[in-house]
């Protein structure tokens, strides 16, 4: 695991035009140590996920802790939240991808808890979902329940793959920015994926480049207040081309972060990605002069 070379190895916000780093060509690109290691890691995680999948079929019940409702100070504040001690208390909602369930977040959930996030809820949408907008409506209803149960007015959302697109639609097209403080997407096809042409289902057709849903997300979103970070990988086998994992909507002012050598199913489980998600949700990433703790910095790189 190594950082990209440069004067500042830590990832930063970038909202400019896509720059995918140094070009890599043909067979040579597939034989780098980073690519081979990432590919083998992806195979291991896919196998582990198949074993864990049955355990995640039931929707998780949120059990809010009354000791961490708004207005009560915790006994101690982790270093990650020194700038904003309340950030760790905001509930985090994890939304899985297509034909998946909450088991994909087993590692991330544990990692976020270790980093001080105390209220984490995973949400399973129906495997028969046929429309992104419908999924966004259901997500909004679930977030309203979470806010009512916890006493919070806003939540953080982390969405993997299709889950990120559902969450973005909720935030951008259904007024969800009043509820979502931060949205982090992992391997989400913000401008579609060429792989979506393989399956003819109604939902997958919405993930094709230029689909009506994606054109709708290109429409103006003036006044949207949710902070959006799109984390995408050069080894993502599902989001094709790589640049589709970026969110470059001018009204969203999204922060795009390219990671190298991490497969699609490995993104929610990678230590460096979990570190980045935690720092982003805590409001540390991007603050002037502030650097989050990075015990496992990993292969993160600026793309603009």
N, C-alpha and C positions, 0 to 999 in steps of 0.2 A: 504494500500500500504506500503510495507516494503522492505528494502534491505536484501539480504542474509547476514547471519552472517559471520564475518571474520575480520581480522585486517585492511583491506582496502576495504570499501564498494563500492567504485566507480569502474565502469567497466574499464578494461584495454585490450590492445591488447593481443591476444593469438593465436599462430599458431601451437600449438602442437597437439598431438593426441586427438580425441574426449573424453571428460570426462563430462558426463551429470549430474554431481552432485550426491547427495545422492540418492540411489535407492528408488523408491516409488512403493509400491505394491498394486495391486488390488483395491478393493472397498475403502480401507483407503485413497489411493491417490486421489480418486474422491471426497472425503468428506472434504478435507481441506478447510479452509476459502478462501485461495487464489484461489483455483480451482473453488469453487462455485461462488465467486464474479466475476472471469474472465468469467465463463460460462454465467452468467446472463448479464454481460456487452456485451458479444458477441451477445446475442440474441437481445439486445436493438439496437446495431449498425447495425445488419443485417436488422432489421425492418426499421430503419431510412434510410439505404442505398437503400432499395427497393423503398421508397418514393422519394429519391433524384435521382435515376437512370435516369429517363427521362430527367432531367436537364443537364445531362452530355453527351448526345448522340452526340452533335455537337462538332467538333474539335475546340479548342480554338485558336483564332488569337492572336499572340504575338504582343503587342504594346510597343516597346522599348521606354524608356525615354531617349531623347538625352542628358539630364543633367547628366546621369550616364554612358556614354560611357567611354572607357578607356582613361586615361590621365587627367581626371578631378577629383580633390579631393572633396569628399562630405563635407558638412558643419560640420558634426560631425561623429565620429566613435563609434559605440556601443562597450561596454566592451568585448563582445564576439570576436570582430575582432581586439583587441588591438595589437595582435602579427602580424597580416597581414591585414591591412585596405582594401586591394583590394579583399579579399576573398568574401566579401558580394556582390560584383558587378558581379561576374561570374554568368552567367545564370544557372538556375536549371531546368532540364527537368524531369518531373514526368511521369512514364510509368506504366499503370495499369496492372492488371492480366487477366486471362482467363475469357471470357464472362462478361466483366466489361467495365467501361469507366472512364473518368476523375473525376466523382463525388466521387469516393472513396477517393480522395485526398483533399476534401473540407476543412477538419480540418487541415491537414498538410500544405496546401498552406497558410492558414491564419496564422498558427503558425510560419512558416518560415518568412513570411513577418513581423510579430511582432518582430522577432528576428534579423531583419536587412537585409534579403535577398530581393533585390529590383526587380529582374527580374526572374519570375517563369513562366514556360510554361508547360502545360499538353499536352500529345500527345495521341490521340485515334488511335489505329490500327484497322484494319478491323475485325469485329466479325467472318468473314469467313476465317480468316488466317488459313492456314493448314501446315505451315512450320516455324520453329524457325529461320532458316537462312534467309528466305524471310522477316520475321518481322525485323530482325537485319538490313537488307539492307534498308528497309523503314525507320527505326529509324535513320540510318546514313544520309539518304537524308534529313530528318527533322532537324537533328542537323546541317547539312551544311547550311540550310536556316536560322536557328537561328543565327549561327555565322555571316552570311552575314548581317542579319538585325541589329544585336547588335554591330558589330565591334569587337567581341571577337574571339579569336582563340580556346578557350576551354570552356567546360561546365561541370557542375556537373550533374549526373544522379541518380535518386532514382527510383528503380523498385520494385513493389509489386508483389509477386508470379511469374507468368510466365513473367511479365515485367522485372523482375530482370535477368531471364535467357536469354531473348532476348538481353538485354543490355550487359550482359557478353559475349554473342556470338559475338556481334558487336565489343566489346573491344578486345577480345582475338583472334578471327578468321578473322576479316575483317579490321584490322588496326585501329580500333576506339580509341585505346589508344592515338593517336595523337590529338584527339579532347576531350576526356573525362578525366578531372582532377581527379575526385573522383566518384566512383560508390558505392552506398549503396543499398543492397538488403534486402527486408523485406519478410520473409516467402517464400523464393525462394527454390524450390527443386533442389539444385545443383547436387545432386546425384540421383535424381528421387524420385518418391513417389509411394508407393504400391497402393495408391488410384487410380492411373492412369490406373490400370488394369480394372477398372469398366467400362470405356467408350472406345469403339473401334475406335474412330475417329483418323485420321492420325496425327493431332497435339498432342492429348493426348497420343498417343502411343510413341511420342518422349519424354514424361515425365516419362516413365517407367524406373526403374533402369536398367542400362546396354544397353540402346537404342543406336543406332548409333550416334545420336547427342550428347548424354552425353559422349560417348566414345571419340568423337572428342574433346570435351572440356577437356578431361583428357590428351590430347597430349601436348607436350612441348610448352611453350609460353615465351621463353627467350626474355628478353628485353621489356616486357610489362610494361609500366610506370604508368598505372592507379592505384590509391590507391583504394582497394576494402575492404568494410566492410559488413559482412553478419550478419544481426540481425535475430534471429530465436527464436521460443517460444516452451516451453514444453506443451502448451495447443493448439497448432496448429492442427486443425482437418483435414487439407488438406495435409500437409507435413508429411508423415509417412514413416519411423520413424523420430523422432525429429532430429536426427543427420544428416538427409539429408539436413537440412537447413544450414549446415556449408559448407564453401568453403575451402578445404584443398589442393588446387593445389600448388605444391612447387615453381613454378615460379611466382605465383601471390602474395605470401606473404600476404594473406588475413588476416584481423582481424575479428575474429568470436565472437559474443556476444549473449549469451543466456539470454532471458527474461522469467520470470515466470508468469503464470496465465493470459496470453493475447492471445485471440483467433485470428484466421487467419484474419478475416475482421476487427478486432480491432487494428491490428498493425499500420496501417497508421494514426489512430485516437488517439492513446494513448499519453498522455502528456509526459511521460517519454521517449517514443520512439522518439517523435518529438524533445525533448531536445537533445537526443543523435545524431540524424541525423544532427541537426543544428551545434552542436559542431564538428562533424566529417567533414562536408563540409567546415567549417571555418578553418580546419587544426589544431584545438586546441586539439582534442582528440589524445592521443598518444605522444604529444610533451613532452619532458623531463621536469619534474618539473612544468608542467602547468596543471591546472584543469579548465574546463569550468564551468560557472555558472550553478547550478542545483536547481532551485526553486522547482522543482517537481521531485526528484531523482528516485522514483518508484522502481520496482522490477527488477533491473539489476544485473547480476552476472557474474563473471568470470567462464569459463569452462576449463581453462588450466592454 
